[in-house]
Amino acid sequence: MRSLAGFPTYGRFFYLACASLNPPTSLCKKLFPAIDEWHDRLAAKELSSGDPIKPTVAENLFVQVIMMFRKTFIQDSVFMMELHPYYPIWQHSIFSDPAYLSFKRQVQIIA
């Protein structure tokens, strides 16, 4: 996988500059907004007795993956937008949000 992504196959470490910048929390919350509620409910284990979902390891990890995915998606979108500027997804309001535009400028500076 590393060689397909353009990283050397020897050694164990690599560095992605854009991964060092975290997108603003307010921006992340605009992607998969309900996941924060599920994170809080699972973390507090405050599921009602009538709720069909029981807090399990798999559910907790799934919520963590979705939260990581939205952060990674925002980080990678800066570069994907440059590679594929005409994709319809870039018309979404999140990409014209002032918080995103500020984050995009920061990423472009370090890249």
C-alpha positions as CSV (number, residue, x, y, z in Angstrom):
1,M,0.0,0.0,0.0
2,R,2.8,2.4,0.9
3,S,4.5,2.0,-2.5
4,L,1.2,2.5,-4.3
5,A,0.7,5.7,-2.4
6,G,4.2,6.9,-3.5
7,F,6.0,6.3,-0.3
8,P,9.3,4.2,-0.1
9,T,8.8,0.6,0.7
10,Y,11.7,0.5,3.1
11,G,11.6,1.9,6.6
12,R,8.5,2.4,8.8
13,F,7.8,6.1,8.8
14,F,6.3,8.7,6.6
15,Y,5.2,12.2,7.0
16,L,2.1,14.0,5.6
17,A,2.3,17.8,6.1
18,C,-1.4,18.2,5.8
19,A,-2.0,15.7,8.6
20,S,-0.2,18.0,11.0
21,L,-3.0,20.6,10.7
22,N,-6.3,19.8,12.3
23,P,-9.4,21.3,10.7
24,P,-11.5,23.4,12.9
25,T,-14.0,21.4,15.0
26,S,-16.9,23.6,13.8
27,L,-16.0,22.5,10.3
28,C,-15.8,18.8,11.2
29,K,-19.2,18.9,12.8
30,K,-20.7,19.9,9.5
31,L,-19.8,16.5,8.1
32,F,-21.8,13.6,9.6
33,P,-23.2,15.9,12.3
34,A,-25.1,13.1,14.1
35,I,-21.9,11.3,14.8
36,D,-21.1,13.7,17.7
37,E,-24.4,12.8,19.4
38,W,-23.7,9.1,19.0
39,H,-20.1,9.6,20.3
40,D,-21.5,11.3,23.4
41,R,-24.2,8.8,23.9
42,L,-21.9,5.8,23.6
43,A,-19.2,7.4,25.7
44,A,-21.6,8.2,28.5
45,K,-23.5,4.9,28.0
46,E,-26.7,6.8,28.4
47,L,-28.7,4.7,25.9
48,S,-32.3,4.3,26.8
49,S,-33.7,0.8,27.5
50,G,-35.9,1.0,24.4
51,D,-32.9,1.9,22.1
52,P,-32.1,-1.0,19.8
53,I,-28.4,-0.1,19.8
54,K,-26.3,-1.4,22.7
55,P,-22.8,0.1,23.2
56,T,-20.3,-2.4,22.0
57,V,-16.6,-2.2,21.1
58,A,-17.5,-2.4,17.3
59,E,-19.9,0.5,17.6
60,N,-17.5,2.7,19.6
61,L,-14.8,2.0,17.0
62,F,-17.1,2.7,14.1
63,V,-18.0,6.1,15.6
64,Q,-14.2,6.8,16.0
65,V,-13.6,5.8,12.4
66,I,-16.3,8.1,11.1
67,M,-14.9,11.0,13.2
68,M,-11.4,10.3,11.8
69,F,-12.7,10.0,8.3
70,R,-14.4,13.4,8.4
71,K,-11.1,15.0,9.6
72,T,-9.1,13.2,6.9
73,F,-11.6,14.1,4.2
74,I,-11.3,17.8,5.0
75,Q,-7.5,17.6,5.0
76,D,-7.4,15.7,1.7
77,S,-10.0,17.8,0.0
78,V,-7.6,20.7,-0.3
79,F,-5.4,18.6,-2.6
80,M,-8.2,16.7,-4.3
81,M,-9.8,20.0,-5.2
82,E,-6.6,21.1,-7.0
83,L,-6.4,17.8,-8.9
84,H,-10.1,17.6,-9.8
85,P,-11.5,21.2,-9.7
86,Y,-14.7,20.4,-11.6
87,Y,-16.1,17.7,-9.4
88,P,-19.6,18.6,-8.3
89,I,-18.8,17.9,-4.6
90,W,-16.8,21.1,-4.4
91,Q,-20.0,23.0,-4.9
92,H,-21.2,22.0,-1.4
93,S,-21.5,24.9,1.0
94,I,-18.8,23.5,3.4
95,F,-16.1,24.3,0.8
96,S,-17.1,28.0,0.8
97,D,-17.3,28.2,4.6
98,P,-14.9,30.8,5.9
99,A,-13.4,28.2,8.3
100,Y,-12.7,25.9,5.4
101,L,-11.1,28.7,3.3
102,S,-8.9,29.6,6.2
103,F,-7.9,26.0,6.7
104,K,-7.2,25.6,3.0
105,R,-4.8,28.6,3.0
106,Q,-2.9,27.1,6.0
107,V,-2.6,23.7,4.2
108,Q,-1.4,25.4,1.0
109,I,1.3,27.3,2.9
110,I,2.8,24.1,4.5
111,A,2.5,21.9,1.4
